[in-house]
Amino acid sequence: MTDAVDPLMAFLAENPPKDVFELRSVLDGFIEGVNGSLPEIGESIDDVVIQSFDGQDLTVDIHRPKGEGPFPILVYLHGGGWVLGSPKTHRKLGYRFAERGFVVFNVHYRLAPEAPFPAAFDDCETALDWVLENAGEYGGDVSRLALGGDSAGGNLTAAVASQAENRDAIKAALLIYPALDFANMVSSDPEVPNSDFDFVGAMVGSYLGPDQDNLIKDPRVSPIHAAANLPEVLITCGTADGLMADCQALEAVLTECGKSFETDYHQDMPHGFCQLEDFFPQAMESIETMAAFLDRKLSS
């Protein structure tokens, strides 16, 4: 157990949801609340439409650094259990990378249960293709492109980086407390006081639907089964996070495959800590580590 107070779990304990739609409302409000005091960057171009759908378009928020390009690129896939989140809930994190010299394409993929698997995977692959075709207009250098994401976004990052047709364009990946193996998802269910809501069950059921038993080994769902296809990755996690087991399992698979990777583990940090810089100094330490990793991997 951690001695650190987890503000996200405390908030959920005070505002227990009854279903996935209440969860979306509650958590979106909390996460957007941690996006104040944005760092200075060159500019942000929001809600650029990549593809139109009924209900929710596939869009991207583009955060440009100060100065003249071409800039290295980070395509970012937000977390939220495949059912919530957006570039707005992860705005400050995107700005932090733009502050450090990366042009960030912060992707708003479609969410479940309205758009279950494979919609999110397909949208992220489409977004990657769009960035490769259009990044130059925004000062991006497609020869220096990385993919990154947290939690469900880490899952999608690993899935796209190992499965997408254009995956060879991805020079490095940030896997931030990623969900990598749906067979182990139950063990990552958070213990939230005052709530009997099945967080992980609701997310998995919304994303995979009734066919989940047949999908859990699909590498687009559980990308640990295609880890040999990954580029060089940095795995970030807190030791109090239930997804630490997935990170360690990925380490073992990558080692067995002879793949190069780096890790950045933070003692007692909970799930989502990288967005909670007002609560945890480890958040900024982790962001600095991620930026340095990208600098090394995208230097030429």
HUJORA-V178605 format. One line per field, one symbol per residue. ss: DSSP state (@ for helix, = for strand, . for the rest). phi: phi as a letter, one per 40 degrees, with the letter a starting at -180 (. if undefined). Layout:
ss: ???
phi: ???
//
This chain:
ss: ......@@@@@@@@.....@@@@@@@@@@@@@..........=========......=======......=======.............@@@@@@@@@..=======..........@@@@@@@@@@@@@@@@@@@@.===========.@@@@@@@@@@@@...@@@..=====.....@@@@@@@..........@@@@@@@@@@@@@@@@@.......@@@@@@@..=======.....@@@@@@@@@@@@@@...======......@@@......@@@@@@@@@@@@@@@@...
phi: .cccccccccccccbccbacccddcccdccccccbcfcccbcabbcfcccacbcgaccbacbbbccgbccbcbbcbbcchggbagadccbccccccccdchbcbbccbccbcccbcdcdcccccccccdccccbcdcbgcbccbbbbaabfcccdccccccbbccccccccaabbbfccbaccbcdcccccbdgbbccdcdcccccccgcccccbcccccbbcccbccccccbbbbaccccccdccccccdccccccgccabbabbdgcccgcccbccbbccccccccccccdcdccbca
//
